[in-house]
Amino acid sequence: NILVENNFITETDLVEALSVQLGFPKITPNVALIDKKLVKALNKTFLMTNIAIPAFKQDDIVTVIMADPLDEGTILSFEKVFKAKIEPAISHSAEIIKAINSLFQEVDIRTDTEMLDHKKDLVIGATEVSSSSGDDIIGIVNYIITNGILEEASDIHIEPQERRIRVRYRVDGILKHVTDLPVSINRSLSSRIKVLCGLDISERRRHQDGRIEAKVMKKEVDLRISTYASMWGENIVIRVLHRQSKLVDLKMLGFSPFHMSRYMKILDQPTGICMITGPTGSGKTTTLYASLLHLNDTSRCIITVEDPVEYTIEGITQGKLDPKLNLTYSDFLKSIMRQDPDVIMVGEIRDRDAANAVIQASLTGHKLLTTFHTDDTTGALLRLMDMGVETFLISSTIVSVVSQRLVRVLCKHCTQPYTPDDRILSAYASTTDIVPDRYNFHRPVGCHECGNTGYKGRIGIHELLVVNAAIRDAILERMTSSRIRNIARKEAHLISMVEDGFIKATKGITSLEEIFRVVMLDVEDTKTMMGAEELIALSEKEV
């Protein structure tokens, strides 16, 4: 407190330090998490005097969120009231006081201070789980999932540690700590989530996977649940897939004019395989659906097989791969071929059988769109070879490969212009013609609007490999990935993701540091690096 009072550190710094050094859970005193029955046993004056609030009770353990978890007098007072063991947790005093004031304004304890209404309640299947549920664990799980969806998290992490359960959301590709929970509720928490998705609650040693169909604020989402047996309990990750999000036009995905014009020409070709690659969470599915949206007109028959169907598109026949039927992508493709399609979309190539089925469908004169897990465009070609697909089939069917990542967009409210030094610039382009003052380089600062991250939203960075005669010959000769990439750079005007990111950084869309956070520079690319002016001119060119 002396350090805080003399402005050597902030109270937030103190809370973080005590949580790490002394092992106290850092629990956000959100009223949606706090057990109303515990608060009823106390008066407001007592809580405000001690700057502490009881939050959870499991068996004979009560977790109390305190501004000073080392205050033995306060702990003793709570022990006398509840006649139970007290587990201290820590939080910012201002947040505790805010929660106490909210709790004594006669609001529902399971609603947030902004008053979640019934439209924001979590609906699992056909069952509505009210945010005012009397069951503490149901309310906690409901809050974690609902709040994660409202904060636009792509993944929700519930991670048991030795002395706490850590809850984190992945927002804009970055994990952020939301709150801790007491370890005493660990088993109840995991059991509740397992019940929702039909997993075996008695099995805690094996890893399990399940799904939940849910609705929040009329938004339909698929929740994919994965449990992993760790030494402190079951680690749970919930992936959030929005099924009815508004489809995005290709022109809104961040493609440069050069990439956009080339890719649209390739899409309009009647045959060939267009692949979209990247790791999980890189925006492949969004680009895939945007590509379908571009092709969707009354002159084409488009049929898909997906797992799951994430967006519905009027005018397209969409099929769902159901594991219960024990059918593969290959089985679906055989049926699709008898449906007179012009364009076929396969959600993902996962194995050799799926790869061969996609290749065979393309050989019959169809347009194929699919996704693949590889680091870059040329890596996709090599992985198909590793799967055992014949090189003559790859070279004669693959017409393009898009590889992409998502980078955070600088917050428009706090972004700051600056001039990067030559050492940083040299990693992106030849520095011979870089004049930093001619470009709009910005860096993140952080403000209330962006949650002090300096970024808000994301945009794609891309590389597009157009398979021409030179690349087809390289595939047939089974050249290495680096040699194929060099040929692509020289003969097919391949602009790398790092270079595409650099171009966006020159326009103040993102930062140079963000590009390096997301994608590594290929050493081979430095041998064929263009000057900045040449690179920017090429990216603005429409072909």
C-alpha positions in Angstrom: 0.0 0.0 0.0 2.9 2.4 0.7 4.2 1.7 -2.9 0.7 2.5 -4.3 0.2 5.6 -2.2 3.5 7.0 -3.4 2.8 6.2 -7.0 5.7 3.8 -7.4 3.2 1.1 -8.7 -0.5 1.0 -9.5 -3.0 -1.0 -7.5 -3.4 -3.2 -10.6 0.3 -3.9 -10.5 0.0 -4.8 -6.8 -2.9 -7.2 -7.5 -1.0 -8.9 -10.3 2.2 -9.3 -8.1 0.4 -10.7 -5.1 -1.6 -13.1 -7.2 1.6 -14.4 -8.8 3.9 -14.3 -5.8 1.5 -15.6 -3.1 -0.6 -17.8 -5.3 -3.9 -16.1 -4.6 -6.6 -16.5 -7.4 -7.3 -13.2 -9.1 -11.1 -13.2 -9.4 -13.0 -10.5 -11.1 -16.0 -9.7 -8.7 -18.6 -9.6 -11.5 -22.0 -9.8 -9.9 -22.9 -12.6 -12.4 -20.4 -14.9 -10.7 -21.3 -14.2 -7.1 -23.5 -16.4 -5.0 -26.5 -14.4 -3.7 -27.1 -16.6 -0.7 -23.7 -15.8 0.7 -24.1 -12.1 0.4 -27.5 -12.2 2.1 -25.8 -13.4 5.3 -23.9 -10.1 5.6 -24.6 -6.4 5.6 -23.2 -3.7 3.3 -21.3 -1.9 6.0 -19.4 -5.0 7.0 -18.4 -5.7 3.3 -17.4 -2.1 2.6 -15.4 -1.8 5.8 -13.3 -4.9 4.9 -13.4 -4.4 1.1 -14.2 -8.0 0.7 -17.1 -10.1 -0.7 -18.0 -13.8 -0.5 -18.3 -15.3 -4.0 -18.4 -19.1 -4.0 -19.2 -21.9 -1.6 -18.3 -25.6 -2.3 -18.7 -28.1 0.5 -17.2 -26.5 3.6 -15.0 -23.9 1.7 -16.1 -20.3 1.1 -14.1 -18.2 -1.4 -13.9 -14.6 -0.4 -12.6 -11.9 -2.9 -10.5 -9.4 -0.9 -8.5 -6.3 -1.6 -6.0 -7.5 1.1 -6.0 -11.3 1.2 -3.3 -11.2 3.9 -5.7 -9.5 6.4 -6.2 -12.3 9.0 -8.8 -10.2 10.9 -11.1 -10.1 7.9 -10.6 -13.8 7.2 -11.4 -14.6 10.9 -14.6 -12.5 10.7 -15.8 -14.4 7.6 -15.0 -17.8 9.3 -17.2 -16.8 12.3 -20.1 -15.9 9.9 -20.0 -18.9 7.7 -18.5 -21.4 10.1 -16.4 -22.7 7.2 -12.8 -22.6 5.9 -12.1 -19.3 4.0 -10.1 -19.3 0.8 -8.9 -15.8 0.1 -8.8 -14.5 -3.5 -7.6 -11.0 -4.6 -9.0 -8.3 -6.8 -8.8 -4.5 -7.3 -10.5 -2.6 -4.4 -12.5 -0.4 -6.8 -13.9 -3.4 -8.5 -14.9 -5.0 -5.2 -16.6 -1.8 -4.0 -18.4 -1.5 -7.3 -19.7 -5.1 -7.0 -20.9 -4.5 -3.4 -22.8 -1.4 -4.4 -24.4 -3.2 -7.3 -25.4 -6.2 -5.0 -27.2 -3.9 -2.6 -29.3 -2.1 -5.2 -31.7 -5.0 -5.2 -30.7 -6.2 -8.6 -30.7 -9.9 -9.6 -27.4 -11.4 -8.4 -26.9 -13.4 -11.6 -27.2 -10.4 -13.9 -24.3 -8.1 -14.8 -24.4 -4.4 -13.7 -25.5 -3.7 -17.3 -28.5 -6.0 -16.6 -28.4 -8.9 -19.0 -32.0 -9.4 -20.1 -33.7 -12.6 -21.1 -32.7 -12.2 -24.7 -29.1 -12.7 -23.7 -29.7 -15.9 -21.8 -27.9 -19.0 -23.0 -30.1 -21.5 -24.9 -28.6 -25.0 -25.1 -30.5 -26.9 -27.8 -34.2 -26.3 -26.9 -33.5 -25.6 -23.2 -33.1 -22.0 -22.0 -30.6 -21.7 -19.1 -31.6 -18.5 -17.3 -28.8 -16.2 -16.1 -30.8 -16.0 -12.8 -30.5 -19.8 -12.2 -30.5 -20.7 -8.6 -27.8 -23.3 -9.2 -24.4 -21.7 -8.6 -22.4 -23.8 -11.0 -25.1 -23.5 -13.8 -25.0 -19.7 -13.4 -21.1 -19.7 -13.5 -21.0 -21.8 -16.6 -23.7 -19.8 -18.2 -21.9 -16.6 -17.5 -18.5 -17.8 -18.8 -20.0 -19.0 -22.1 -22.4 -16.1 -22.6 -19.8 -13.4 -21.7 -17.3 -15.0 -24.0 -19.7 -14.9 -26.9 -20.7 -11.3 -26.1 -17.0 -10.3 -26.0 -16.5 -12.0 -29.4 -14.1 -14.6 -28.2 -13.2 -17.3 -30.7 -12.1 -19.7 -27.9 -12.9 -19.9 -24.2 -10.2 -21.5 -22.0 -11.0 -23.0 -18.6 -7.6 -24.1 -17.1 -7.1 -25.8 -13.7 -3.9 -24.7 -12.0 -2.5 -25.8 -8.6 -4.3 -23.1 -6.7 -6.8 -21.6 -9.1 -8.9 -22.2 -12.2 -7.9 -19.7 -14.8 -10.5 -18.5 -17.3 -9.2 -16.8 -20.5 -10.8 -15.7 -23.8 -9.1 -15.5 -27.2 -10.1 -12.2 -28.7 -8.6 -11.0 -32.0 -6.2 -13.9 -31.8 -4.8 -13.0 -28.4 -5.6 -14.8 -25.1 -6.7 -12.4 -22.4 -7.2 -13.3 -18.7 -10.8 -12.8 -17.6 -10.9 -14.1 -14.1 -9.8 -16.9 -11.8 -12.1 -19.3 -10.1 -11.5 -21.3 -6.9 -10.1 -24.9 -7.4 -12.9 -26.1 -5.0 -15.5 -25.9 -7.9 -13.2 -27.6 -10.4 -15.1 -31.0 -10.6 -18.5 -29.4 -10.5 -17.6 -26.9 -13.3 -16.2 -29.6 -15.7 -19.2 -31.9 -14.9 -21.7 -29.2 -15.8 -20.0 -28.5 -19.2 -19.8 -32.3 -19.9 -23.5 -32.7 -19.2 -24.3 -29.9 -21.7 -22.5 -31.6 -24.5 -23.3 -35.2 -23.6 -19.8 -36.3 -22.5 -19.1 -39.0 -19.8 -18.9 -37.1 -16.5 -17.4 -40.1 -14.7 -14.4 -40.3 -17.1 -11.7 -37.8 -16.1 -8.6 -39.6 -17.4 -9.4 -39.7 -21.1 -9.6 -36.8 -23.4 -13.1 -36.1 -24.7 -14.7 -34.0 -27.5 -18.3 -32.8 -27.8 -20.5 -30.2 -29.3 -23.2 -27.8 -28.1 -25.7 -25.9 -30.2 -26.5 -22.6 -28.4 -28.1 -19.3 -28.9 -27.2 -16.0 -27.3 -29.0 -12.7 -28.1 -30.6 -14.6 -31.0 -27.1 -15.5 -32.4 -26.9 -19.2 -33.2 -23.5 -20.6 -32.4 -21.9 -24.1 -32.4 -19.6 -24.7 -29.4 -17.0 -27.3 -29.8 -15.8 -28.7 -26.5 -12.4 -30.3 -25.9 -11.3 -31.7 -22.6 -7.7 -32.6 -21.8 -6.8 -34.6 -18.7 -4.0 -32.5 -16.9 -2.3 -33.0 -13.6 -4.6 -30.5 -11.9 -7.8 -31.5 -13.5 -9.6 -31.3 -16.8 -8.5 -28.5 -19.1 -11.5 -27.4 -21.2 -11.4 -25.4 -24.4 -14.6 -24.2 -26.0 -14.4 -23.1 -29.6 -17.1 -20.6 -30.7 -18.4 -21.0 -34.2 -21.0 -18.4 -35.4 -23.4 -20.1 -37.7 -25.4 -17.2 -39.0 -22.8 -14.4 -39.0 -23.2 -12.0 -41.9 -21.3 -13.2 -44.9 -18.4 -11.0 -46.0 -17.7 -10.0 -49.5 -14.3 -10.9 -51.0 -13.5 -7.3 -51.4 -13.8 -6.7 -47.6 -11.2 -9.3 -46.6 -8.0 -7.2 -47.1 -6.8 -8.6 -50.4 -4.6 -6.1 -52.2 -5.8 -5.0 -55.7 -3.1 -7.3 -57.3 -4.2 -10.4 -55.3 -7.9 -9.5 -55.6 -8.0 -9.2 -59.4 -5.9 -12.4 -59.9 -8.0 -14.5 -57.5 -11.3 -13.4 -58.9 -10.1 -14.4 -62.4 -9.1 -17.8 -61.1 -12.4 -18.3 -59.4 -14.2 -17.5 -62.6 -12.4 -20.3 -64.5 -14.7 -23.3 -65.0 -12.4 -26.1 -63.6 -9.5 -26.6 -61.2 -8.9 -26.8 -57.5 -8.6 -23.6 -55.5 -7.1 -24.2 -52.1 -7.1 -21.9 -49.0 -4.5 -22.7 -46.4 -3.4 -21.6 -43.0 -3.5 -22.7 -39.4 -6.6 -22.9 -37.2 -8.1 -19.5 -36.7 -6.5 -17.8 -39.7 -9.8 -17.0 -41.4 -9.8 -19.8 -44.0 -13.5 -20.5 -43.6 -14.4 -16.8 -44.1 -12.4 -16.6 -47.3 -13.9 -19.9 -48.5 -17.5 -18.8 -48.0 -16.7 -15.4 -49.5 -15.4 -17.2 -52.6 -18.6 -19.2 -52.8 -20.6 -16.0 -52.5 -18.7 -14.6 -55.5 -19.5 -17.7 -57.5 -23.2 -18.0 -56.5 -25.5 -17.1 -59.3 -28.4 -18.8 -61.1 -26.1 -20.2 -63.9 -24.1 -22.5 -61.5 -25.0 -25.5 -59.4 -23.0 -25.3 -56.2 -22.9 -28.2 -53.8 -20.9 -28.4 -50.5 -19.9 -31.0 -47.9 -19.0 -29.4 -44.6 -18.2 -30.2 -41.0 -20.2 -28.3 -39.7 -22.2 -26.0 -41.9 -21.0 -22.6 -40.5 -22.9 -20.2 -42.8 -26.0 -20.8 -44.8 -26.1 -19.4 -48.3 -29.3 -19.0 -50.3 -29.1 -20.9 -53.6 -26.4 -23.3 -52.6 -27.0 -27.0 -51.7 -25.1 -27.5 -48.5 -24.4 -30.9 -46.9 -23.2 -31.7 -43.4 -20.7 -34.4 -42.6 -22.3 -36.4 -39.8 -19.8 -38.6 -37.9 -22.6 -40.8 -36.6 -23.3 -42.0 -40.2 -19.7 -43.2 -40.5 -19.4 -41.5 -43.9 -16.3 -39.7 -45.2 -15.7 -36.8 -47.5 -15.0 -39.3 -50.2 -18.4 -41.0 -49.7 -20.1 -37.6 -50.0 -18.2 -36.6 -53.1 -19.3 -39.8 -54.9 -22.9 -38.8 -54.3 -22.3 -35.1 -55.2 -20.8 -36.1 -58.6 -24.2 -37.6 -59.5 -25.9 -34.3 -58.7 -24.7 -32.4 -61.8 -22.6 -29.8 -60.0 -20.6 -27.0 -61.5 -18.8 -26.1 -58.3 -18.0 -28.3 -55.3 -16.9 -27.1 -52.0 -15.2 -29.5 -49.5 -14.8 -28.1 -46.1 -11.3 -29.4 -45.4 -8.8 -32.0 -46.8 -7.9 -34.0 -43.7 -6.3 -37.2 -45.1 -5.1 -39.0 -48.2 -8.5 -40.4 -49.1 -10.1 -36.9 -49.0 -7.2 -35.5 -51.1 -7.6 -38.2 -53.8 -11.3 -37.7 -53.9 -11.0 -34.0 -54.4 -8.4 -34.5 -57.2 -10.6 -37.1 -58.9 -13.6 -34.8 -58.8 -11.6 -32.0 -60.4 -10.3 -34.3 -63.2 -14.0 -34.7 -64.3 -14.1 -31.0 -65.2 -15.5 -29.5 -62.0 -14.5 -26.5 -60.0 -13.3 -27.4 -56.5 -12.8 -25.2 -53.4 -11.4 -26.5 -50.2 -9.1 -25.7 -47.2 -5.9 -27.3 -46.0 -3.7 -26.9 -43.0 -0.2 -25.8 -44.2 2.0 -22.8 -43.4 2.3 -21.3 -46.8 1.2 -21.8 -50.5 4.1 -24.0 -51.7 3.9 -26.1 -48.5 0.4 -27.2 -49.6 1.9 -28.7 -52.8 4.6 -30.6 -50.8 2.0 -31.9 -48.3 -0.1 -33.3 -51.1 3.0 -35.1 -52.3 3.7 -36.4 -48.8 0.1 -37.7 -48.7 1.0 -39.9 -51.7 -0.9 -37.9 -54.3 0.8 -38.4 -57.7 2.6 -35.3 -58.9 1.0 -35.4 -62.4 -2.4 -35.2 -60.7 -1.3 -32.2 -58.5 0.1 -30.3 -61.4 -2.9 -30.9 -63.6 -5.6 -30.0 -61.1 -4.4 -27.3 -58.6 -4.8 -23.9 -60.2 -4.2 -21.7 -57.1 -3.3 -21.7 -53.4 -4.2 -18.8 -51.1 -2.3 -18.8 -47.7 -3.4 -16.4 -45.1 -3.1 -15.1 -41.5 -5.1 -12.6 -39.5 -3.3 -9.6 -38.0 -4.8 -7.1 -35.6 -5.8 -3.7 -36.9 -4.5 -0.6 -35.1 -7.1 1.2 -32.9 -8.1 4.3 -34.7 -8.6 6.1 -31.4 -5.1 5.9 -30.1 -2.7 4.9 -32.9 0.5 6.9 -33.0 2.6 7.8 -36.1 6.3 7.0 -35.9 9.4 6.3 -38.0 10.8 2.7 -37.7 14.5 2.3 -37.8 16.3 0.7 -40.8 17.0 -2.5 -38.9 13.3 -3.3 -38.7 12.5 -2.1 -42.2 15.2 -4.3 -43.8 13.3 -7.4 -42.7 10.4 -6.6 -44.9 11.9 -5.2 -48.1 15.1 -4.0 -49.7 16.0 -0.8 -47.9 17.6 0.8 -50.9 14.5 2.8 -51.8 12.7 3.0 -48.4 12.1 6.6 -47.3 10.1 6.1 -44.0 8.6 9.6 -44.1 6.8 8.8 -47.3 4.8 6.1 -45.6 2.1 6.1 -42.9 3.8 3.9 -40.3 1.9 3.7 -37.0 2.3 1.9 -33.7 -0.1 0.8 -30.9 -0.7 2.9 -27.8 -3.7 1.6 -26.0 -6.9 3.3 -24.7 -10.3 2.5 -23.3 -11.8 1.8 -26.7 -9.4 -1.0 -27.4 -9.0 -2.4 -23.9 -5.5 -0.9 -23.7 -4.2 -3.3 -26.4 -3.7 -0.7 -29.1 -5.6 -2.9 -31.6 -9.3 -3.4 -32.5 -10.4 -5.9 -35.1 -8.4 -8.0 -37.5 -7.7 -8.1 -41.2 -6.1 -10.7 -43.5 -2.6 -10.8 -44.9 -2.3 -13.1 -47.9 0.0 -14.8 -50.4 -1.5 -16.1 -53.7 0.2 -18.8 -55.7 -1.1 -19.0 -59.3 0.1 -22.4 -60.7 1.6 -21.7 -64.1 3.7 -23.8 -66.5 7.0 -23.2 -64.6 5.5 -24.3 -61.3 3.8 -27.4 -62.9 7.2 -28.5 -64.2 8.7 -28.0 -60.8 6.0 -30.2 -59.2 6.5 -32.9 -61.8 10.2 -32.9 -61.1 9.5 -33.1 -57.3 11.6 -30.0 -56.5 12.0 -29.0 -52.9 9.6 -26.4 -51.3 12.3 -23.7 -51.4 13.1 -24.2 -55.1 9.4 -24.2 -56.0 9.0 -21.0 -53.9 11.9 -19.3 -55.7 10.3 -20.2 -59.0 7.0 -18.8 -57.8 8.6 -15.6 -56.7 10.4 -15.1 -60.0 7.9 -16.5 -62.5 4.5 -16.2 -60.8 4.9 -12.8 -59.0 4.4 -14.4 -55.5 4.1 -11.7 -52.9 4.7 -13.3 -49.4 2.4 -12.8 -46.4 5.2 -10.8 -44.7 5.4 -8.5 -47.7 1.6 -8.1 -47.9 1.7 -7.2 -44.2 4.5 -4.7 -44.8 2.3 -3.0 -47.4 -0.6 -2.8 -44.9 1.8 -1.4 -42.3 2.9 1.4 -44.7 -0.7 2.5 -44.9 -1.1 2.6 -41.1 -3.6 -0.4 -41.0 -1.4 -2.5 -38.7 2.1 -2.4 -37.2 5.3 -3.9 -38.3 5.6 -5.7 -34.9 2.2 -7.3 -35.4 3.3 -8.8 -38.7 6.3 -10.5 -37.1 4.1 -11.7 -34.2 1.8 -13.6 -36.7 4.1 -14.8 -39.4 7.8 -15.7 -39.8 10.0 -14.4 -42.6 11.1 -17.2 -44.9 14.9 -17.0 -45.3 14.5 -18.0 -49.0 12.3 -15.0 -49.6 15.1 -12.6 -48.7 17.0 -13.8 -51.7 14.3 -12.6 -54.1 13.2 -9.5 -52.1 11.9 -6.5 -54.0 12.4 -2.9 -53.2 9.6 -1.2 -51.2 8.5 1.0 -54.1 8.5 -1.9 -56.6 6.5 -4.1 -54.1 3.9 -1.4 -53.4 3.5 -0.7 -57.1 3.0 -4.4 -57.9 0.4 -4.8 -55.1 -1.7 -1.9 -56.4 -1.7 -3.3 -60.0 -4.8 -5.0 -61.3 -4.3 -7.7 -63.9 
